[in-house]
């Protein structure tokens, strides 16, 4: 989900949302709740607003954005809201009573929580520590798979409302056939580690330079990126298979290739489990999933969750990293 052009801190994005760790809650009417958390929040999406009552920005633009979101999505079946006072400073001014006062002041009929917490060395909010929250006001969005897809100071309320309204009218996604890798599984592999490769090919840097062209070396061994629309491979859809240019491991079948108009050859699936490896890439101010050949560690490109069904994946590959094999 891309609500805004700047989704926030990379550390938690794309990862499974941890439990909130907030101990004191009241319901939409201000009545104490014995417990509350993500499991109790209805709807496929969860939107959390973090504030401090003593925070000027929370009142000048944080709460107004939240109010616009709540009112604009009133009656929505797919999103639920909660506000949490994540105290990390001025604890006397950001106490439980001030949390209650904020709920009444803005007449927000959503659950509110108070998290004075036992964060870093008992110095503040547990939620802030778990979500790597950078301060207040702060917005968090969790998707139907339980992954954090937004984590930032500001949120574009109009774009967010439009996103959820569109999501309400979309049919449920088609079931993914067994054996088809999904975005959630890609994220898990990038986080937890890749399976062992079918074999290993290892060479020294000098050896790689000797067998690769300068451009192949730059792309595959130095994680470079070729210029968009620079290869005829983008428009080639003849049957066959595509192998790693470094070690000739077969990676993709032409049957999974599609026209993405991205400027790079695009595929929906790797040819088999374990031949492509996935790694978190926080470079260039973005959060992406890098793909490499699991056999020789050659940089291939990146994979994105905006491809066609059934996988929803788009393997955006550098053509220089691939070698088209003759059809058997």
N, C-alpha and C positions, 0 to 999 in steps of 0.2 A: 504494500500500500504506500503510495506517495502522495501525502496530503500537501506537502509544502516542498519548496526547493531545498530547504535546509532541515532535514529530519532530526538533527541533534547529535548528541554525544555517541561516538561509535561503539563504546565498550559494551552496551547492552542491546543495541539494535540487532534485530534478527534472532536474538536469543529467547529462550523460554522465560516468560515472566516469573520472577520469584514471588513467593507469598509476600503480602504487604508488610506484615510484622507490626500492624497497628493494633493496639490493645483497647483503646477507648473509642466507642462508636455511638452515634445516635442515629435514629431512623429519619425519614423525611419530615416527620412531625416533631423532631427534637427529643424523642424518647430514647432512653439508653437501650443499647443492644448488648446482649451477653457476648456476642462475637459477630464478626462480619469480615468478609474478604472476597477475593476473586471468585471463589466457588459459589458465594451467595449472590453475586451480581448477575442479574438476568441479562439476556441478550448475547448475541455472538461476539460483539465488540464491547470492550470496556474502555471508558475515557476517564482518566483520573486527573484532578486538578490539585496541585500542591501549593500551599500558601502559608504565610505568616501574617497574623493580624497587624503586626507592627511594620509590615513591608509596604512602603508607599506604592511601588509598582503593582502589587497585588490588587490594590484598590483602584488605581488609575487605568490599568488596562487588563489585568488578569481576570478579575471578577466580571468586568463588562464582557470580555470574550466568552467566559463560561456561561453567563446569562444568555448571550446571543445563541450559543450552541444548544443549551437546554431548551430554550423557547423555539428555536428553529427545528429541533428534532423531537418536539413534543409528540408523543404517540408512536414514536418509532419502535418497531419490533426487534431491531437488531443491535441497538446500542444502549448501554446504561452508563450512568454517571455516579461519581463519588468525589467529594472534596476532602482533602486531608490537610490539617495544619501540621506541617513538618517543621517542628521547632528545632533550630540549630544555633540560635543566638537570642539574646534578650528574653530569656526563658520566663521571667516574671510577666512580661508584656505579651507573650505568646503562650498563654496557658489554656486550660480546658474551658474556662469561663469565656475567654475571648473567642474561642472556636464557636461556642454556642451563640455568642452575640453576632458573629459574622453570618451564621446561618439565618438568624432572624432578620438581620439588617438587609440582606439581599433577597429574602423570601424565596430561597431556593429549596424546592421540595425534592431534595436528594439526600442520601446519607452523608453525614459529615463524620470525620474521624480526627482524633488528636494524637499526634505521635511525638511526644517529648523524647521518647525512645531511649534506647541503650546502644546507640551507634558507636562510632569509633571511640573506644575507651570511655563509654558512657557519656559522650559529649553531645549527643543529639539523635536526630531522626534515624530510625532503622530503615524506613522506606527510602530515604535519600541515599543511604549507603548501598542498599541492595540494587537500586535502580541507577546508581551513579548520577544522581540528580545534581545539577550544577547550581541550585539556589531556588529562589522563588521570585515571581510566580513560575510554575512549571507544569507542563502538560505531558501526559503519557497516554498513548493509545496502544491497546493490546488487541490482536486480531483473533479470529475464531479458532486458530490453531494454538492460541496461548502464547504467541510470540510478540515481543515488543517491536512495534513498527513506527513509533514516533516518541521522541523524548527530548523536549526542548523548552526554552523560555517562552517563545511566542508560538501562536498557532493562527493560521488563516481560517477564521470561523466560516466565512462564506464557502471556501473550497471544501472545508471539512463537511459542512452540511450537505453540499452538493454531492460529495462522495458517498455519504451514507444514504442519501435519498436514491441515488442510482443503484447502490447495492441492494436496496429493498426490492427493486423491480427486476433484478436479474434472477434468472432461474438458478437453482442449486447446481453446483459444478458436477459434471459427469463423473461417475466412478472411475477411478484410475485402475486400469488392468493390473493384475499381479505382475511383478517384475519391472514395472515402470517406475523410475526414480522420480520423486517429487521434490519441490522446493524445500519442504520441511526436512526431508531426508538429506538434501544437499547441505542445509545449515547444520544438521547434526554431524555429518561427516567433517565439515569444516571446523566444528567445535571439538568433537571427540576424537578425531583421527580417522585416517583412511585405512581400508583393508590392505593386506599384503598384496603386492603386485604379482602377476603370473610369473614374472622373471625380473631380473635386474640387469641393466646395462649401465656401466659406469666407466667414464673416461676422464682423463685429466683435462684441464683447461686447454693445454697445448694440443692435445689430441682432438678436442672438439673444434678448435680453430682450424685444424688441418683438414677436417672432413666436411666442414660447413662453409658456405659462402659468408662474406662479411654481414650481409643482411640476415641470413639465417641465424648466424651466431648472435647478432644483436637482439633478435626477437626471442629466440628460444633459450639462450643461456644468460641473457641480461634483462629478460622480462620487458622487452621493447614492444612497441605497437606500430604496425604498418599503417600507412596513410589509407584513409577510407576510400573505397571504390578503386583501389589501386590494382586489384587482381581480377582476372577473368574467371577465377573460381567462384565468384559471387553469382554469376549467371550460368554456371555449369550444373546441370541436373541429370546428366546421364548416369545410368546404373553403375555401380562400382563401390569401392571402399576407399576410405581415406586413412592413411597411416601417418604416424609421427615421422617427420622428416629426419629426425636424429637417429632413431633406433628402429624404424619401420614397424613398430607395433601398430596393429590395426585398431583404430579408435572410433570411427564413425562409418555408418553405411549411408549411401546416397538416398536410400528410402526415407531416412529421417531428416534430410536436408529440406529447407524451405526458404522461400523468398522473404527476407525480413526487411529489405530496403535500408538496412543499417550501414551498408558499405563493407561488411565483412561476411564471409561464409557462415551460415547459421544452421544449427542442427537442434533437434528436440531431445535426442538421447544419445548416450555413448553406446558403442556396439556391444559391450558386455560390462558387467560389474568389475571394478578393480583396475580397469585400464586407464581411467581418468581419476586424478586426485583433486581434492578441493581444499582451498586454503583461504582464510580470511585476509582481505587486503584493505588496509586502512589508508593507503597512500593517496596523494593528490586531493586530500580533503573529502574523500568519498569512502563509503563502506561498500565493498564489492566482494564477490567470491571469485578468486582466481582459480583457473583450471590448469593443471600440469599433466604431462604424461607420467603415469605412476611407475613406469618402467625405467625412465631415464631422467625424470625431473625437468623435462623441457617445458618452458612456459608456452601455453597454447593460446590463452585469452581469458575470458571471463564468462560466467553463466549468470543469467538473469531470470526472474520469475514472470516474464512478460511474453512467453512463447505461446504457441497454439496448444489446444487440447490434444491428447489427454494429459500430458505431463505438465503443461504450462511453462516449460523451460525453454530458454533460448541460449544455446551454447554459441557465443559470439567468438569465433576463432580467427586467428591470424592465418591467412592463406599461406604465408611463408612457412608456417610451422607444420603444414600438412603436405602430404605427397599422395596424389591421386593414383590408385593402383589400377591396372587394367582389369576389366571385367573378367571373372573366371569363366 
